[in-house]
Amino acid sequence: MPLARPPRPRSLAGQLFAMQIVLVTVVVAGCALFTFLSDRQQAEEGARRQATAAARAVADSPSVREAARGRNPTQALQPYATDVRRHTGVDFVTIMNPDGIRWTHPDEDQIGERFLGHRADALRGETFTETYTGTLGPSVRVVTPILDGDRIIGLVSAGITIEEISQKARGQLLALLGVAAGALALGGLGTYVINARLRRHTHGMNAAELSRMHDYHEAALHAVREGLLMLDGQRRIALINDGGRELLGVSGGLVGRNVAELGLPVPLTGALLAAEPRVDELHLTADRVVVVNTSPVSSGERRGTVVTLRDHTELQALTGELDSERGFTRALRSQAHEAANRLHTVVSLIELGRADEAVDFATAELELAQTLTDQVVAAVSEPVLAALLLGKAAQANEHGVELVVSPDSSIDDGMLPADLPARDLVTVLGNLIDNAVDAAQGSPAARVTVTARADGAGLTLRVSDTGPGVDPAHTESVFERGWSTKATAGRGLGLALVHQTVTKHEGTLEVRDSPDGGAEFEVRLASAAPAMDRRTAPRTDGGTK
C-alpha cells in the first residue's frame, strides 16, 4: 500500500490570504458587535427620552389635571391616553392616583388595579426612569407626578418595552450585518487579487522554500569565481558578487550606485551601460584583463542588465607568450632554412676546389650572426631581456625590419627592480617592439631602435621606429583598448596592456615623434630595490641549484 504523501505546505501567498481573511473577519465582527451594543444603548437612551417627553406632556396637560379632580377620571383619560400612546410611539401610558390605582392602561382589564413599579420618587415631586417588568413585560419607563399647585393629585407612567427596543436594534443589526458582509466580501476580493499577484511573483512557493532559495542564491552567488553584476533599469547596481568586486577593483557599498560613478575605464563603462548585448569583449581595468558579456533583461520594457565577468589576465599573458614562442619558432625555421642554403653553398665551394673562398664565406656568415648577439649581450646582460631582444630581432627580420639595440643601452644582470616581474617586462617591451615592427613595415630603411637602461634613477625603455608616426590628436587615445590604425578586428590591445602594466607599477608612458621619422614610446619605472642576481640568489625552499 503506497504511503500517502504529506500535504505540501501552503504557499506564502496562501498563508497571507488566510491570515488576511481571518483579520478582515475579526475586524468586521468586532466592529459589528461594538456597533450593535452601541446602537442598543442608544436605542434605550432614546426610549427614555421619548417616554419622558410623553409622560411630562400628559402630566402638564390641563385636561388631565381637571379629569384627575373629577369623580370618574377613567372615562375622560382612557381615550386620551390611547391617543397619546398612538401619536408618541410609546407602548403604554398609565395614569393613576397617588396610591397607584390605575385610571388608564392599554389593557382595559388592568384598569383599577395597582400599578406595578416604584412610585416613591414621584410622590416626592420628582421625575425618574427605571427598567421594570410590568404587565406588558420588561420595559423602560418614566414616572412623573401630576401637580395641582403644590399638591400631587396623580401620577403618569409612560414607557417602551424592551422587546420593542430589541426589535429596533435587531433591524439595525441586520443592516449592519449587510454592510459587514459587503465589507468582508470586498476585503476578501482585494486580498485575493493582491495574493494572486504575490503568488505569481513568488511562483507559488511557501516561506520555507523562499528562505531556502535565498540561501542557495547567496551561496552560489559568492561561491562562483566569475564576476556577476546586475543592473536595474536606471543603470544602478542591484547586485554584485565578490568575484565582480575583485575583477572590477571596486569595494565599499555599491548597491544603488550608478555604474558611471565607479571610476572604471571609459570603454568598460560604455560596455556596461550599452543597451545592446555584448559578447566576449576584452576590456581592461586598473590591473586586469576581463572578458565582458552583457544581456539585457526585458519584458516589454527595459528591466535591467545581467553582466558576467571573467578574468582573462593570465590567459592574455600566456597568449602573448605563446605568440612570442610561435614567432621564435618561425624565426628558427627561417634561420634553419637559410643555414641550410649557406651550408650547401660552403659544401659546393669545397667541391669546386675553392676551399679558401668557402672558409671566407662561412666566417663572414658566422661573424654577421654573432654581431647582433654580442651587441645585445654586451648592452643587456639581464637574461630575460636579452632573450626577448634576440627573439624579437629574429621576428623583425622575418618582416623585413632591422631591430637595433641602441649603444646607450645598459642593463646589468640583477639591476631590474625587484617588484618588476619578468612577465610584466615581457608585456611592456614585447608589445612596444611588436607595435613598432608593425608600424615600420613597408617604410624605407625599415628599422626599430630599442634603448634599455637601468640605473639609480630607475628603468627606462625606449622604442622608436621609422613608420608613419602617431597623429598628435591621438596621443591620448592610442593607449585605449580597441584603438588601432589597422582595420583588422581584434587589434588595439597591446598598447592598452602596456599602459595598464606601467600604471600598475606607478611608472610613466609617453609617445612622441621619433628622430627616425616615426613614433617613439618611452617607459620610465621608478627606482626600487634591485632584484638579486638570479644566478647567485639563495633559495628559499631549502634546496640547492
C-alpha positions in Angstrom: 0.0 0.0 0.0 1.6 3.2 -1.1 2.3 5.7 1.7 0.3 8.9 1.5 2.3 11.9 0.7 2.3 14.5 3.4 0.4 17.6 2.4 2.6 20.3 0.8 2.9 23.4 3.0 0.7 26.2 1.9 2.4 28.8 -0.3 3.3 32.2 1.1 0.6 33.8 -0.8 -2.0 31.3 0.5 -0.8 31.8 4.1 -1.1 35.6 3.7 -4.5 35.2 2.1 -5.8 33.0 5.0 -4.3 35.4 7.6 -5.9 38.4 5.8 -9.3 36.8 5.6 -9.2 36.0 9.4 -8.0 39.5 10.1 -10.8 41.1 8.0 -13.4 38.8 9.6 -12.3 39.6 13.1 -12.2 43.3 12.4 -15.7 43.3 10.8 -17.1 41.1 13.5 -15.7 43.3 16.2 -17.0 46.4 14.5 -20.4 44.8 14.2 -20.5 43.8 17.8 -19.4 47.2 19.0 -21.9 48.9 16.8 -24.7 46.6 17.9 -24.0 47.3 21.6 -23.7 51.0 20.9 -26.9 51.1 18.9 -28.8 49.1 21.7 -27.6 51.6 24.3 -28.5 54.5 22.1 -31.9 52.9 21.5 -32.5 52.5 25.2 -31.4 56.1 25.8 -33.7 57.3 23.0 -36.6 55.3 24.5 -36.1 57.0 27.9 -36.1 60.5 26.3 -39.2 59.5 24.3 -41.1 58.2 27.3 -40.0 61.2 29.4 -41.4 63.6 26.9 -44.7 61.7 26.6 -45.1 61.4 30.4 -44.3 65.1 31.1 -46.6 66.2 28.3 -49.5 64.2 29.8 -48.8 65.3 33.4 -48.7 69.0 32.3 -52.0 68.8 30.3 -54.8 70.9 32.0 -57.4 68.4 30.8 -55.6 65.6 32.7 -55.5 67.7 35.9 -59.2 68.5 35.5 -60.1 64.9 34.9 -58.0 63.8 37.9 -60.1 66.0 40.1 -63.3 64.6 38.8 -65.4 61.6 40.1 -64.7 59.3 37.1 -61.2 60.0 35.7 -61.1 56.8 33.6 -63.9 57.9 31.4 -62.0 61.0 30.2 -58.4 59.8 30.5 -58.5 56.4 28.8 -59.3 57.7 25.3 -56.8 60.5 25.8 -54.1 58.1 26.9 -54.8 55.9 23.9 -54.3 58.8 21.5 -51.1 59.9 23.2 -49.7 56.4 23.0 -50.6 56.2 19.3 -49.1 59.5 18.4 -45.9 59.5 20.5 -44.9 55.9 19.7 -44.7 54.7 23.3 -46.0 51.3 24.3 -48.1 52.4 27.2 -49.3 55.5 29.1 -50.7 54.7 32.5 -52.4 57.5 34.6 -53.0 56.6 38.3 -53.9 58.2 41.5 -51.3 58.8 44.2 -52.0 55.4 45.7 -51.1 53.7 42.4 -54.6 52.7 41.3 -54.6 52.8 37.5 -57.1 55.1 35.8 -55.8 54.1 32.3 -54.0 51.1 30.8 -53.5 49.6 27.3 -55.2 46.5 28.6 -58.6 47.8 30.0 -58.8 44.7 32.3 -55.9 46.2 34.2 -57.7 49.5 35.0 -58.4 49.8 38.7 -55.5 47.5 39.6 -52.5 48.7 41.4 -49.5 50.0 39.4 -46.5 47.6 39.3 -43.4 49.6 39.9 -41.8 52.2 42.1 -43.6 55.5 42.9 -41.7 56.9 45.9 -39.6 59.4 44.0 -42.6 60.6 42.0 -44.6 61.1 45.2 -41.8 63.5 46.3 -42.4 65.5 43.2 -39.5 64.1 41.1 -39.5 62.5 37.6 -37.4 59.3 37.4 -36.8 56.5 34.9 -36.4 52.8 35.5 -36.3 49.4 33.8 -39.1 47.2 35.3 -41.1 44.2 34.5 -44.8 45.0 34.5 -47.9 43.6 33.0 -46.5 44.1 29.4 -43.2 42.6 30.3 -39.8 44.3 30.8 -39.9 47.9 29.8 -38.0 51.2 30.1 -40.5 53.5 31.9 -40.7 57.1 33.2 -42.9 58.0 36.2 -43.7 61.7 36.9 -46.2 63.4 39.2 -49.4 65.4 38.2 -49.3 68.6 40.2 -52.2 70.8 41.2 -50.3 73.7 42.7 -48.1 72.1 45.3 -50.4 69.1 45.7 -49.8 65.8 43.9 -53.2 64.6 42.6 -51.9 61.8 40.4 -49.0 60.0 38.6 -48.2 59.4 35.0 -46.1 56.5 33.7 -45.1 56.1 30.1 -42.7 53.5 28.7 -41.4 51.4 25.8 -41.0 47.6 26.2 -37.6 46.0 26.0 -38.9 43.8 23.2 -39.7 46.9 21.1 -36.2 48.3 21.8 -34.6 45.0 20.9 -36.6 44.7 17.7 -35.4 48.1 16.6 -31.8 47.1 17.5 -32.2 43.9 15.5 -33.3 45.8 12.5 -30.2 48.0 12.8 -28.1 44.8 13.3 -29.4 43.3 10.1 -28.5 46.4 8.2 -25.1 46.4 9.9 -24.5 42.7 9.1 -25.3 43.5 5.4 -22.7 46.3 5.4 -20.3 44.0 7.3 -20.8 41.2 4.7 -20.2 43.6 1.9 -17.0 44.9 3.6 -15.9 41.3 4.1 -16.6 40.4 0.5 -14.8 43.5 -0.8 -11.8 42.9 1.6 -11.7 39.2 0.6 -11.8 40.1 -3.1 -9.0 42.7 -2.7 -7.0 40.2 -0.6 -7.4 37.6 -3.3 -6.3 39.9 -6.1 -3.2 41.0 -4.1 -2.3 37.5 -3.1 -2.8 36.2 -6.7 -0.2 38.8 -7.8 2.1 37.8 -4.9 1.6 34.2 -5.9 2.8 35.0 -9.4 5.8 36.8 -8.1 6.8 34.1 -5.6 5.9 31.3 -8.1 3.6 29.7 -5.5 6.5 28.9 -3.1 6.0 29.0 0.7 8.1 30.9 3.1 10.5 27.9 3.8 11.1 27.4 0.1 11.7 31.1 -0.4 14.2 31.1 2.5 15.9 28.1 1.2 16.2 29.6 -2.3 17.6 32.7 -0.8 20.3 30.7 1.0 21.1 28.8 -2.2 21.2 32.0 -4.1 23.6 33.7 -1.7 25.8 30.6 -1.5 26.0 30.3 -5.3 26.5 34.0 -5.8 29.6 34.2 -3.6 31.0 30.8 -4.5 31.5 31.3 -8.2 34.8 32.9 -9.1 33.4 34.6 -12.2 32.1 38.1 -11.6 28.3 38.7 -11.7 26.8 42.1 -11.9 23.1 43.0 -12.2 21.9 46.5 -13.1 18.4 47.8 -12.8 16.6 49.9 -15.5 18.3 53.1 -14.3 21.8 51.5 -14.7 22.2 51.3 -10.9 23.9 48.3 -9.3 21.2 45.9 -8.0 23.6 43.1 -7.1 27.3 42.3 -7.3 29.2 39.3 -6.0 32.7 39.0 -4.6 34.2 38.0 -7.9 32.7 41.1 -9.6 34.2 43.4 -6.9 37.6 41.7 -7.3 37.6 41.8 -11.1 36.4 45.4 -11.3 38.7 46.5 -8.5 35.9 48.2 -6.5 34.9 48.0 -2.9 32.5 49.5 -0.3 28.7 49.9 -0.6 28.0 49.6 -4.3 24.3 48.6 -4.4 22.2 51.5 -5.6 25.2 53.4 -7.2 25.2 54.2 -10.9 27.9 52.3 -12.9 29.2 55.6 -14.2 30.2 56.6 -10.6 32.6 53.7 -10.1 35.5 55.3 -11.9 36.0 52.4 -14.3 37.8 52.9 -17.7 35.6 54.6 -20.2 35.4 51.7 -22.7 34.4 49.3 -19.9 31.8 51.7 -18.5 30.4 52.1 -22.0 30.1 48.3 -22.4 28.3 48.0 -19.1 25.9 50.9 -20.0 25.2 49.7 -23.5 21.6 48.8 -24.4 22.6 46.1 -26.8 24.2 42.8 -25.8 27.9 42.4 -25.6 29.6 39.0 -26.2 33.1 38.1 -25.1 34.5 41.6 -25.2 38.0 42.2 -23.8 38.3 45.2 -21.5 41.0 46.5 -19.1 40.6 47.5 -15.5 43.3 49.0 -13.4 45.3 45.8 -13.2 43.3 43.1 -15.1 42.1 42.0 -18.5 38.4 40.9 -18.2 36.0 39.3 -20.6 32.7 41.1 -20.5 29.3 39.6 -21.5 26.1 41.6 -21.1 22.5 40.5 -21.6 19.6 43.0 -21.2 16.6 41.8 -19.2 13.3 43.0 -20.7 9.7 42.1 -20.8 8.2 44.8 -23.0 10.4 47.4 -21.3 14.0 47.6 -20.2 14.2 46.0 -16.7 17.9 45.9 -16.3 21.1 44.1 -17.5 22.9 41.0 -16.4 26.7 41.2 -16.7 29.2 38.4 -16.4 32.9 39.0 -16.0 35.8 36.5 -16.5 39.4 37.1 -15.6 41.5 37.0 -18.8 44.7 38.4 -17.3 46.6 35.1 -17.0 45.3 33.8 -20.3 46.2 37.1 -22.1 49.8 36.8 -20.7 50.0 33.2 -21.7 48.6 34.1 -25.2 51.3 36.7 -25.5 54.0 34.3 -24.5 52.6 31.7 -27.0 52.7 34.3 -29.7 56.3 35.0 -28.9 57.1 31.3 -29.0 55.4 31.0 -32.3 57.4 33.9 -33.6 60.6 32.3 -32.3 59.6 29.0 -34.0 59.1 30.8 -37.3 62.3 32.6 -36.9 64.2 29.4 -36.1 62.6 27.7 -39.1 63.6 30.6 -41.4 67.1 30.6 -40.0 67.4 26.9 -40.4 66.3 27.2 -44.0 68.9 30.0 -44.5 71.6 28.0 -42.7 70.9 25.0 -45.0 71.3 27.3 -48.0 74.6 28.6 -46.7 75.8 25.2 -45.8 75.1 24.0 -49.3 77.0 26.9 -50.6 80.0 26.1 -48.5 79.9 22.4 -49.5 79.6 23.4 -53.2 82.6 25.7 -52.9 84.7 22.9 -51.4 83.6 20.5 -54.1 84.7 23.0 -56.7 88.1 23.2 -55.0 87.6 26.7 -53.7 88.3 25.9 -50.1 89.7 29.4 -49.2 86.5 31.0 -50.6 84.4 28.5 -48.6 86.2 29.4 -45.4 85.9 33.2 -46.0 82.1 32.8 -46.8 81.4 30.7 -43.7 83.5 33.0 -41.4 81.6 36.1 -42.7 78.2 34.5 -42.0 79.3 33.5 -38.5 80.5 37.0 -37.8 77.3 38.5 -39.1 75.1 36.2 -36.9 77.3 36.7 -33.8 77.4 40.5 -34.2 73.7 41.0 -33.0 74.1 38.5 -30.2 77.3 40.2 -29.0 75.7 43.6 -29.3 72.6 42.6 -27.2 74.5 40.7 -24.6 77.1 43.4 -24.2 74.4 46.0 -23.6 71.8 43.9 -21.8 73.1 41.1 -19.6 69.7 40.6 -18.0 68.8 37.1 -19.3 65.1 37.6 -19.8 65.5 40.9 -21.5 68.4 39.7 -23.7 66.4 36.6 -24.8 63.4 38.8 -25.6 65.5 41.2 -27.7 67.2 38.3 -29.6 63.8 36.7 -30.3 62.2 40.0 -31.4 65.2 40.7 -33.7 64.6 37.4 -35.4 60.9 38.1 -35.8 61.6 41.6 -37.1 64.0 40.2 -39.6 61.2 37.9 -40.8 59.1 41.0 -41.6 61.9 42.8 -43.3 62.6 45.2 -40.4 66.0 45.7 -38.8 66.0 45.7 -34.9 68.8 47.7 -33.5 69.8 47.9 -29.8 71.0 51.5 -29.1 74.6 51.9 -27.8 73.0 53.8 -24.9 71.5 50.6 -23.6 73.0 49.3 -20.4 71.3 46.8 -18.0 73.4 44.5 -15.9 72.2 41.2 -14.7 70.3 41.8 -11.4 69.7 45.5 -11.9 66.0 45.2 -12.7 63.6 46.4 -9.8 62.7 43.5 -7.5 59.0 44.4 -7.9 59.0 44.1 -11.7 58.2 40.5 -12.7 59.7 39.2 -15.8 56.3 38.7 -17.3 55.5 42.4 -16.9 58.8 43.3 -18.5 58.0 41.0 -21.5 54.5 42.5 -21.7 55.8 46.1 -21.8 58.8 45.7 -24.1 57.4 42.9 -26.2 54.2 44.9 -27.1 56.2 48.1 -27.8 58.5 46.2 -30.2 55.6 44.4 -31.9 53.8 47.7 -32.4 57.0 49.4 -33.7 57.8 46.5 -36.1 54.2 46.6 -37.4 54.5 50.3 -38.0 57.9 50.2 -39.6 57.0 47.5 -42.2 56.9 48.9 -45.7 58.8 52.1 -44.8 62.2 52.9 -46.5 65.1 51.6 -44.4 62.6 49.9 -42.1 64.2 49.9 -38.6 63.3 49.7 -34.9 65.6 51.1 -32.3 65.5 49.8 -28.8 67.1 51.6 -25.8 67.0 49.9 -22.3 68.8 51.5 -19.3 68.7 50.6 -15.6 70.5 52.8 -13.1 69.9 54.5 -9.8 67.2 56.7 -11.4 65.1 53.7 -12.4 64.4 51.7 -15.5 64.0 53.4 -18.9 62.7 51.6 -22.0 62.6 53.4 -25.3 61.4 52.0 -28.7 61.4 54.1 -31.9 60.5 53.2 -35.5 60.7 54.5 -39.0 57.0 54.2 -39.6 54.4 56.9 -40.2 54.3 58.1 -36.6 51.3 58.9 -34.4 48.9 61.8 -35.1 49.3 64.3 -32.2 45.5 64.3 -31.9 45.6 60.6 -30.9 48.4 60.7 -28.4 45.9 60.1 -25.6 43.6 57.6 -27.3 46.4 55.5 -28.6 46.6 53.7 -25.2 42.9 52.9 -25.1 41.7 49.4 -25.7 40.5 48.9 -29.3 42.4 51.9 -30.8 44.4 50.9 -33.9 45.4 52.3 -37.2 44.6 48.9 -38.7 41.0 47.9 -39.7 41.6 44.4 -38.6 39.2 43.3 -35.8 40.7 42.2 -32.5 43.6 44.7 -32.6 44.3 47.6 -30.3 45.1 45.6 -27.1 48.9 45.7 -27.0 49.4 49.3 -26.1 46.5 49.2 -23.7 48.2 46.3 -21.9 51.4 48.3 -21.8 49.6 51.3 -20.3 47.9 49.1 -17.7 51.2 47.5 -16.6 53.0 50.8 -16.4 50.2 52.3 -14.4 50.2 49.3 -12.0 53.9 49.9 -11.3 53.4 53.7 -11.0 55.5 54.5 -14.0 55.1 56.9 -16.9 54.4 56.2 -20.5 55.0 58.9 -23.2 54.7 58.9 -27.0 56.4 61.5 -29.3 57.9 61.9 -32.7 61.0 59.7 -33.3 64.3 61.1 -34.7 64.0 58.3 -37.2 60.8 59.8 -38.6 58.2 57.6 -36.9 56.9 57.3 -33.3 58.9 56.9 -30.1 57.5 55.3 -27.0 59.3 55.8 -23.7 58.5 54.0 -20.4 60.0 55.1 -17.1 59.7 53.0 -14.0 60.7 54.4 -10.6 63.7 53.1 -8.9 63.3 50.3 -6.5 65.4 47.8 -4.6 67.2 45.9 -7.4 66.5 42.2 -7.7 69.1 39.7 -6.6 71.2 38.1 -9.2 69.3 35.1 -10.4 72.5 33.1 -10.7 73.5 33.7 -7.0 70.3 34.3 -5.2 69.8 31.9 -2.3 66.9 29.5 -2.5 64.1 29.8 0.0 62.8 26.3 -0.3 65.8 24.7 1.4 67.1 23.2 -1.9 70.2 23.9 -4.0 70.6 25.0 -7.5 
